[in-house]
Amino acid sequence: MKLRLHFVVDPMGWLCISMVFGIWLYNTFFIPKLVLLPHYNEGHIPWAIVVCYYIASALCVLALFRASTADPGRLPVDPHIPHSEREHWELCNKCNLMRPKRSHHCSRCGHCVRRMDHHCPWINNCVGEDNHWLFLQLCFYAQVLSLFTLVLDFCQYYYFQPLTELDQEKFTTRHELALLRVSALMGVVMFGGMSSLFYTQMTGILSDMTTIEKMAQFTNEIYGVKKSWQWALAEVCGTRWKLLWLLPLRSRQPLQAGYHFRTHV
């Protein structure tokens, strides 16, 4: 497995992705410190909940790292254009380079990206053909982690039994209410924002329309017949195996255009 790293030099993007990483770090440190581990040590919750929380947290940060560092589909300066596909290429009026149709020039990154959806400052990267599936994973795992956090914050006050072993001299114990309120607020904001973004991305993928094409009021009729939801997601994720759609540590390979999705996959 060969994973290419791609970094965008943008101070504003660095600030945005640092904020996202800070929210992840806050909930990954304080929620186990305040809720998970103390209640697990006193036998109030099973070990499976602790493991599931850390798995969701790990998958979320992995998807964030991969989405922000994966090549979105940047076009080379001198691309090789097969003779049979030349009619599907066009000249970019900004960088004066040939590019496939449905590509777009990103003014922030300064180059063309194949099937560019949008430039996302929160990952400091474009969302294009080669990393769209990672951005979709990031939205999904951010929803899971934020919802998990909200449920634990709620259970801390209304469901879990009171803890018997508390060290009042510890910072986390003395400021538990404030820390959990901040965690709950971030959970609400993240879950609401990620749910809306995930829905928007899924509707775009299933209708075979990028965000840029929606804003330009294009219709998917010019790109071919409507695809099934299985084939649309398989094409974005680069694999027919649904389990691999959820794994960020792999490479993406384009599917054959003429392949028809089998219902048993």
Secondary structure, 3 states (H helix, E strand, C coil): CCCCECCCCCHHHHHHHHHHHHHHHHHHHHHHHHHHHHHHHCCCCCHHHHHHHHHHHHHHHHHHHHHHHECCCECCCCCCCCHHHHHHEEECCCCCCEEECCCEEECCCCEEECCCCEEECCCCEEECCCCHHHHHHHHHHHHHHHHHHHHHHHHHHHCCCCCCCCCCCCHHHHCHHHHHHHHHHHHHHHHHHHHHHHHHHHHHHHCCCCHHHHHCCCCHHHHCCCCCHHHHHHHHHCCCCHHHHHCCCCCCCCCCCCCCCCCCC
